[in-house]
Amino acid sequence: MIAARITAAVLPDWDSPRRVREISAGRLPGAHELTEIADMLRHAVARALDLPYPDPEAVRLAALAGQIAPQAGERRRCSGPGCDRELAAAPTGRRRVYCGPACRQRARRSRR
């Protein structure tokens, strides 16, 4: 009880919603770390998404990866082995992973 009074006297706004949000924001990972997390998640579900009828959980996880990664100024590159082309944004549906069929085939063959 005495400690609570001392804390309230020294730090009157230590538990205000604004201060708690500031602390929470300080504990979040940075943009680079979030991008790495999203890329690992995309890589983990990529094989499941290559099928004609992917599992709904794989689609959900891919969408989650899109929400995790910062969207502003993000440039995506082809995931094909040895390819470094920048990907154009897909008009609808899920995000592109490869720049074209040749890179997709090369990636599938390299996994075997």
N, C-alpha and C positions, 0 to 999 in steps of 0.2 A: 504494500500500500504506500509506503514512504517512497519507494523507488518510482512508482507510477506518478506521484506528485512531483518528484524531482524532474523526471523526464518531461512531464507536461510543462513545467516551468522553464526548462532549458530549451526544449524543442516543441513549441506549441503546435506546430503543424506536421509533426512527424507521421501521423496516421491519417492525414487528410487524403481524400481520393486522388487529388492532383499529385501529391508526393508519392503515393503508392504506385500510380501509373508511371511516374518517372523511374522509380526503382525497377518496375517490371520491364520497361523499355530498355533499361541498362543491362538487364540480364538476358535479353534476346541475342541470338547469334547474329553476326554481321552478314551483309549481303553476299559476300564471297562464300561464306560457309553455307548459307541457305542455298546458293546455286549448286554447290557440291552435293548437298543432301538431295536436291531435286534431281540432279544428274544420276546419282546412284540409284534412286528410285526408278527413274525412267529406264536405266540399264537393266534393273532387276526384272521389270515386266515386259521388256522389249520382245522377248521370244514368245510370250503368251499373246501379245498383240499382233504378231505376224500371221496368226491363223485367221481364216475367213470369219469365224464366229468366236471371238475371244470371250473368255470368262468375264462376267460383269465385274468381278472383284479386280481384275487386271485393268479394266477400263476405268474403274473408280480410282485406283492407285495412280494411273497415268494422269487423270484429271487433278488429283491431289498434288502431284509433282508440278503441274502447271500453275497451281495456286501458290506453292511454296516459293518457287523461283521468282525473283524480282522481275517485273515485266518491263520496266522503263529502260530503254536502250539495250535490251538484251539481243545479242546477235547469235543465232544458232548456226552451227557448222554441221556438215555431213558427218555421219558416224561411220561411213565406209572406211575400210582399212586403206590408209595412204591418201585419202581424199580430204581436202581442207576447204572445199567450196562452201560459200555461205548459202544457207537455205532461204528460199523465198517463203513467205508466210502462206500457209494453206488457207484457201478461201473459206472452207467449212470443215467440220470434223476434227479429228485429232491432229496433232502437230506432226510435221514431216520429220523423218529421222534420216533419210537418205536423199541425195540430190536426184537420183534416178534409178531405173531398174538395174543398170550395170553395177552400181555400188551396193544395192540391196543383195544382188546375187553373190557378189564378191564377199560380202559380210557373212552370208549364210554358209558359203563354202569354207570360209576360214574358221567357222565354229566347229566344223567336223573334224 
